[in-house]
């Protein structure tokens, strides 16, 4: 359900968080999942409340914004060819090199906490995260997401 739009990009070469956010938002917009001002609010929220996590030396970011900017729930994924800098969740000064981004576009406020918990559980599984990082096709990605119970 959350990944059924198959908004997933692999080994992307971006220079900044904003460029990554722009690419993922464009995909979400094209499929009608988010409003026109979703991107502005993702960028604004990330600046105020960073979403970077470093678990087992793998950097992951989980950017999200309020449900009012979402038309239909979906999660977009991007793995990065070269890591980009985010700040650690709960700080404004501890930099993390992020290799994967899960952009949450969730329509119902209660979905946010549930999905964050599930993602954090998955992020703690080092082998799963290595496999995710090395995915090259949407089919491979969706199969892995189903396997860990996120789809």
Secondary structure as GFF3:
##gff-version 3
##sequence-region A 1 151
A	DSSP	beta_strand	8	12	.	.	.	ID=ss1
A	DSSP	alpha_helix	17	30	.	.	.	ID=ss2
A	DSSP	alpha_helix	38	48	.	.	.	ID=ss3
A	DSSP	beta_strand	52	55	.	.	.	ID=ss4
A	DSSP	beta_strand	58	61	.	.	.	ID=ss5
A	DSSP	three_ten_helix	67	69	.	.	.	ID=ss6
A	DSSP	beta_strand	74	87	.	.	.	ID=ss7
A	DSSP	beta_strand	95	105	.	.	.	ID=ss8
A	DSSP	alpha_helix	109	123	.	.	.	ID=ss9
A	DSSP	alpha_helix	126	134	.	.	.	ID=ss10
A	DSSP	alpha_helix	138	147	.	.	.	ID=ss11
###
